[in-house]
Amino acid sequence: MPVNLTAPDPAQLAPVAGVTLGIAEAGIRKANRKDLVVVSLDEGAAVAGVFTTNRFCAAPVQICRQHLATHAGSVRAILVNTGNANAGTGADGLARARRSCEALAAQLGIQPEQVLPFSTGVIMETLPVDRIEAGLPAALANRSPSNWARAAEGIMTTDTLPKAASRTVAIGGREVHVTGISKGAGMIKPNMATMLGFVATDAVIDPALLQPLVKAAADASFNRITIDGDTSTNDSFVLIATGKAGHAPIQSLTSPEGLALQQAVFEVSRQLAQAIVRDGEGATKFIAVQVDGGRNEDECRQVAYAIAHSPLVKTAFFASDPNLGRILAAVGYAGIADLDQGLIDLFLDDVHVAREGGRHPAYREEDGQRVMKQSEITVRVDLHRGPATSTVWTCDLSHDYVSINADYRS
C-alpha cells in the first residue's frame, strides 16, 4: 500500500494553456490498460530535459537527446508508451523509436524531429511499434487540456497509484499554472530515478533559462530520492514552457518573477518525486534522511545516500527494529576520509539516539521503536563539520519488494 498517498483529484490539476493530452489502450504489453500517451504542444513552446546517467541508456533517451539538441524550441509533441522500455535493443530499438516519431509526426503534420519519444517497462524486449501506430488515432482523438490525471494513469508501470501535482502562482499580474505528472516505483536511484516526469507551465520565460531550471528542479527533487539503489536505463524529466500566460518575459531566474516560477516548479517536482517514494515497491514507510553540519552540501548528500541505500537500514525500518548502529555504520562508510566519529549526533524524529559518536545516556530502545513504528520518519545526522545540510527521501525494504520484482515479467 502506498504510504499516505492518494490518487490525484483531476479537478485540482490546472490545465496549462498550449498543452493537450490524449490517452489510449494500445495493448503494448497487456490488454485493457492505458499505455499510450500523446502530449501536443502549441507552436512556440520551449522544452528542456535531463536524462539518466546510465551508460546503457534506452533508445528513446538517445533519440530525445538528439531531438532536443536540434529542435528544443520547436518540439510539438511528446509520445510515451509503457510496458516496454525499448532498452537493450540495439540498432533495431533506435529504428523503432524513430519509426514511432515518424508515425506521430505524420498524424500531426510536423517533422519527426519535433517529437520526443519516451518508453518505460521491461528491458531487452522488442518495441511493438505497430501497436503504437495503431493506438495513435485513439490517443489523438481524445486530447484535452484537462487530461492530466488520465495521462498520469497512462504512464504507470508497477505504480499502484497515478502521480500528479499542480500549483498556481501570480507573476506580472497574471495567473501562471505549473502542472506535472510522473511515474516510478522501483529501480529508483538518483541521477535520475527509474522514472518519467513531465512538468508544464504557461509562464513566459527566456528559452535559454529552461535547461538550468529543469536541472535545478531535478537536483531539488528527483535527484534526492532512492528506493533500491538501481539507476534505470530510461529516466527522463522534461520541463515545458508554452509562454501563454501573457506576462512580461522572465529574463532571469533570480528576479522576483523568476524566483516565483522556480519555487512553483520545485514544489511540483518535489511532490511528484516524493510520491514515487511513497509508492515505492512494497514500501510501508516514508523516510526523510537529513544530514546537517557538513562542510558542503555534496558531503551531506553523500552521507544521506549511504544511509538511504543501505539494505540493513531499510529492512530494520520495515521491521520497526531500532538496530540503529546500522545507521552509524552507514555514516562511517559513506566515504568521508577525515570524518570525526566523536562529533556525530543521531536523531530519530525527536529522539536523541547518539551523542558525540556514542549512545546517548538518555536513549531508550522503546523510544526508538516508537518512532520506527510510524509511517513517516525523519532520520537526522549532525556531522558537526560545517554549515551545510541536505535531505533525501527513501522508504523501507519489505518482503513485497522482492515478490514484485521477482514476478515483474509474469
C-alpha positions in Angstrom: 0.0 0.0 0.0 1.3 3.5 -0.8 2.4 5.5 2.2 0.0 8.3 2.8 -0.6 8.8 -0.9 -3.9 9.1 -2.7 -4.8 9.4 -6.4 -4.8 13.0 -7.6 -8.1 14.8 -7.9 -8.5 15.8 -11.6 -10.3 19.0 -10.6 -7.2 20.1 -8.7 -4.9 19.8 -11.7 -4.8 23.1 -13.5 -4.8 22.9 -17.3 -1.7 24.6 -18.9 -2.6 26.7 -21.9 -0.9 25.3 -25.0 -0.8 21.7 -23.8 -3.3 18.9 -24.6 -3.0 15.3 -23.6 -4.5 12.1 -25.1 -4.5 8.6 -23.9 -5.1 5.2 -25.5 -5.1 1.5 -24.7 -2.7 0.1 -27.3 -2.1 -3.3 -25.8 1.7 -2.8 -25.8 2.2 -5.4 -23.1 -1.2 -6.1 -21.6 -4.7 -5.6 -22.9 -7.3 -3.2 -21.4 -4.9 -0.8 -19.7 -3.9 2.8 -20.6 -0.4 2.5 -22.0 0.0 5.2 -24.7 0.0 8.9 -24.1 0.4 11.8 -26.6 1.1 15.3 -25.4 0.6 18.0 -28.0 2.3 21.4 -27.7 1.3 24.6 -29.4 3.8 26.2 -31.6 6.2 28.4 -29.7 6.6 26.1 -26.7 10.1 25.6 -25.4 11.3 22.2 -23.9 14.3 21.2 -21.9 15.1 17.9 -20.2 17.5 15.9 -18.1 18.1 12.1 -18.5 19.5 9.0 -16.9 23.3 8.8 -16.3 23.1 5.1 -17.0 25.5 4.5 -20.0 23.2 1.7 -21.2 20.5 4.2 -21.8 17.4 3.3 -23.8 16.8 4.1 -27.4 14.1 6.8 -26.7 16.6 8.6 -24.4 19.1 8.7 -27.2 16.6 10.0 -29.6 15.2 12.6 -27.2 18.7 13.9 -26.6 19.3 14.2 -30.4 15.9 15.9 -31.0 16.4 18.4 -28.1 19.9 19.3 -29.3 18.5 20.5 -32.6 14.8 21.3 -32.0 14.4 22.3 -28.4 12.5 25.4 -29.5 10.2 23.7 -31.9 9.1 20.5 -30.2 5.4 19.9 -30.9 4.7 16.5 -29.4 5.6 14.0 -26.7 4.9 10.3 -27.1 5.0 8.0 -24.1 4.5 4.2 -24.1 4.5 1.9 -21.1 5.0 -1.9 -20.9 8.2 -1.8 -22.9 11.4 0.2 -22.2 13.0 -0.2 -25.6 16.3 -0.5 -23.8 19.0 -3.1 -24.5 17.6 -3.3 -28.0 20.5 -2.1 -30.1 20.1 -0.6 -33.6 16.7 -2.1 -34.0 15.4 -0.3 -30.9 16.7 3.0 -32.3 15.0 2.4 -35.6 11.7 1.5 -33.8 11.9 4.7 -31.7 12.4 6.8 -34.8 9.6 5.0 -36.5 7.2 5.9 -33.7 8.3 9.5 -34.0 7.6 9.4 -37.8 4.2 7.9 -37.2 3.1 10.6 -34.8 4.6 13.3 -36.9 2.7 12.1 -40.0 -0.5 12.3 -38.0 0.2 15.8 -36.8 1.8 17.2 -39.9 5.1 18.0 -38.2 8.7 16.8 -38.6 9.8 13.6 -36.8 12.5 15.7 -35.0 9.7 17.7 -33.4 8.5 14.6 -31.5 10.1 13.4 -28.2 9.7 9.6 -27.5 9.6 8.1 -24.1 9.3 4.4 -23.1 9.1 2.6 -19.8 8.7 -1.0 -18.9 10.6 -4.3 -19.5 14.2 -4.0 -20.7 15.6 -6.1 -23.7 12.3 -6.7 -25.4 11.4 -5.5 -28.9 9.2 -2.4 -29.0 5.9 -3.3 -30.7 5.8 -0.2 -32.7 2.9 -1.5 -34.9 0.7 -1.4 -31.8 1.8 2.2 -31.0 1.0 3.2 -34.6 -2.4 1.5 -34.3 -3.1 3.3 -31.0 -2.2 6.8 -32.1 -5.6 7.7 -33.7 -7.4 7.0 -30.4 -4.9 8.9 -28.3 -5.1 11.9 -30.7 -8.9 11.8 -30.8 -9.3 12.3 -27.0 -6.8 15.0 -26.5 -7.8 17.6 -23.9 -6.2 20.2 -21.7 -7.8 18.6 -18.7 -6.5 15.1 -19.2 -3.6 15.3 -16.8 -5.0 12.7 -14.3 -5.7 10.3 -17.1 -2.3 10.8 -18.6 -0.8 10.1 -15.2 -2.5 6.7 -15.3 -1.3 6.1 -18.8 2.4 6.3 -17.9 2.3 3.9 -15.0 4.1 0.5 -14.8 4.4 -1.1 -11.3 3.0 2.1 -9.8 -0.1 1.4 -7.7 -1.4 5.0 -8.0 -1.1 7.8 -10.6 1.1 10.7 -9.6 0.3 14.3 -10.5 0.6 17.8 -8.9 -0.2 21.4 -9.7 0.5 24.9 -8.5 -0.8 28.4 -9.5 1.3 31.5 -8.9 0.9 35.1 -9.7 3.6 36.6 -12.0 3.4 40.0 -13.5 -0.3 40.3 -12.6 -1.2 37.1 -14.4 -2.1 33.6 -13.1 0.7 31.2 -14.1 0.0 27.4 -13.9 2.5 24.6 -13.3 1.2 21.1 -13.6 3.0 17.8 -13.9 2.9 14.0 -13.8 5.4 11.3 -13.0 5.7 7.6 -12.8 8.1 5.3 -10.8 8.0 2.8 -8.0 11.1 0.6 -8.3 14.6 0.6 -9.9 14.9 4.0 -8.2 18.2 5.8 -7.6 19.2 9.4 -8.2 20.7 10.6 -11.4 17.9 10.0 -12.2 15.4 7.6 -10.7 13.7 5.0 -12.8 11.1 7.4 -13.6 9.4 9.6 -16.1 8.4 13.1 -15.2 6.7 15.8 -17.3 6.1 19.3 -15.9 4.5 22.1 -18.0 3.9 25.8 -17.3 2.3 28.5 -19.3 4.9 31.0 -18.0 6.6 33.3 -20.4 10.3 32.6 -20.0 13.5 33.1 -22.0 14.1 29.6 -23.5 17.7 29.8 -22.5 16.7 29.6 -18.9 14.7 26.4 -19.2 17.7 24.0 -19.1 19.2 25.4 -15.9 15.7 25.5 -14.4 14.9 21.8 -15.2 18.4 20.8 -13.9 17.9 22.7 -10.7 14.4 21.3 -10.3 15.7 17.7 -10.8 18.5 18.3 -8.2 16.0 19.6 -5.7 13.6 16.7 -6.2 14.1 13.6 -8.4 17.8 13.5 -7.7 17.1 13.3 -4.0 15.1 10.0 -3.9 16.1 6.4 -3.7 14.2 3.2 -3.3 16.6 0.4 -4.2 19.8 1.9 -5.4 19.3 0.9 -9.1 19.7 3.5 -11.8 17.4 2.9 -14.7 18.0 3.0 -18.4 15.1 5.3 -19.2 14.9 8.0 -16.6 13.7 11.3 -18.1 12.4 14.6 -16.7 11.1 17.2 -19.1 10.0 20.8 -18.5 7.8 22.6 -20.9 7.1 26.3 -21.1 4.3 27.4 -23.5 4.5 31.1 -23.0 0.7 31.5 -23.0 0.3 33.3 -19.6 0.7 36.7 -21.2 3.0 38.4 -18.6 6.3 40.1 -19.5 9.0 37.5 -20.3 11.1 36.2 -17.4 14.7 37.1 -18.2 16.5 35.9 -15.0 15.8 33.1 -12.5 17.0 35.3 -9.7 14.5 38.1 -10.5 11.3 38.1 -8.3 9.3 36.6 -11.2 12.0 34.0 -11.9 12.1 33.0 -8.2 8.3 32.7 -8.0 8.3 30.4 -11.1 11.2 28.4 -9.8 9.5 27.9 -6.4 6.3 26.6 -8.1 8.3 24.3 -10.4 10.3 23.0 -7.4 7.2 22.4 -5.4 5.5 20.4 -8.1 8.7 18.4 -8.8 9.2 17.6 -5.1 5.6 16.4 -4.7 6.0 14.2 -7.7 9.3 12.8 -6.5 8.1 12.1 -3.0 5.0 10.4 -4.5 7.4 8.0 -6.2 9.0 7.1 -2.9 5.6 6.9 -1.1 4.6 4.4 -3.8 7.8 2.5 -3.7 7.5 -1.2 -4.5 6.5 -2.8 -1.2 7.0 0.4 0.8 5.3 0.7 4.2 7.3 3.8 5.5 8.3 7.1 4.0 11.7 8.2 5.4 13.4 11.6 5.2 17.2 11.4 5.8 18.6 14.8 6.8 22.3 15.3 7.2 23.4 18.6 8.9 26.7 20.1 9.7 28.7 19.2 6.6 31.4 21.2 5.1 29.4 21.3 1.9 26.1 20.0 0.5 27.8 17.3 -1.5 29.2 15.5 1.5 25.9 15.8 3.3 24.2 14.2 0.4 26.9 11.5 0.3 26.2 10.5 3.9 22.4 10.7 3.4 22.6 8.4 0.4 24.8 5.9 2.3 22.0 5.6 4.9 19.2 5.7 2.4 20.7 3.0 0.2 21.6 0.6 3.0 19.6 -2.7 2.8 20.3 -3.2 6.5 19.0 0.2 7.5 15.9 -0.2 5.2 15.0 -3.7 6.5 15.4 -2.5 10.1 12.8 0.2 9.4 10.5 -2.3 7.8 10.6 -4.4 11.0 10.5 -1.4 13.3 13.7 -2.7 14.8 15.8 0.0 16.4 19.0 -1.6 15.4 20.4 1.9 14.9 24.0 1.1 14.9 23.4 0.3 11.2 22.8 4.0 10.6 26.1 4.9 12.3 27.9 2.3 10.2 26.5 3.7 7.0 27.7 7.2 8.1 31.1 5.7 8.6 31.4 4.0 5.2 30.0 7.0 3.3 33.5 7.9 2.1 34.4 11.0 4.1 38.1 10.2 4.9 38.6 12.7 7.7 35.2 12.2 9.4 35.5 12.5 13.2 33.1 9.9 14.7 33.4 11.6 18.1 31.4 14.6 16.8 28.4 12.8 15.4 24.8 13.1 16.7 21.9 10.9 15.5 18.2 11.6 15.9 15.0 9.7 15.1 12.4 12.5 14.9 12.6 14.0 18.4 14.6 11.1 19.9 18.3 11.7 20.5 19.8 8.4 19.8 23.6 9.0 19.7 25.7 11.9 21.0 29.3 12.6 20.2 29.6 9.2 18.4 28.1 7.0 21.1 24.8 6.0 22.6 23.0 9.0 24.3 22.8 8.3 28.0 19.0 9.1 28.0 18.2 7.0 24.9 15.8 4.1 25.4 15.2 1.4 22.8 11.4 1.7 23.3 11.6 5.4 22.2 13.4 4.4 19.0 10.9 1.7 18.4 8.0 4.1 18.9 9.3 6.3 16.2 10.1 3.4 13.8 6.6 2.2 14.0 5.4 5.4 12.4 4.6 5.6 8.7 6.6 8.7 8.3 10.0 9.1 9.9 12.9 11.6 9.9 16.4 10.4 10.4 18.7 13.3 11.3 22.5 13.2 11.5 24.7 16.1 12.5 28.3 15.8 11.4 29.4 19.0 13.2 31.9 19.8 10.5 30.3 22.9 8.9 27.2 24.8 7.9 25.8 22.7 5.1 22.7 20.5 5.0 21.0 18.1 2.6 17.9 15.9 2.7 17.0 12.8 0.6 13.8 10.7 0.7 13.6 6.9 0.8 11.4 4.1 2.0 11.8 0.8 3.8 12.6 -2.5 2.1 9.9 -5.2 2.6 9.1 -8.8 1.6 6.8 -7.4 -1.1 9.6 -5.6 -2.9 11.2 -9.0 -3.6 7.9 -10.5 -4.7 7.0 -7.6 -7.0 10.4 -7.7 -8.7 10.6 -11.5 -8.8 7.2 -11.6 -10.6 7.6 -8.4 -12.7 7.5 -10.1 -16.1 4.9 -12.7 -15.2 
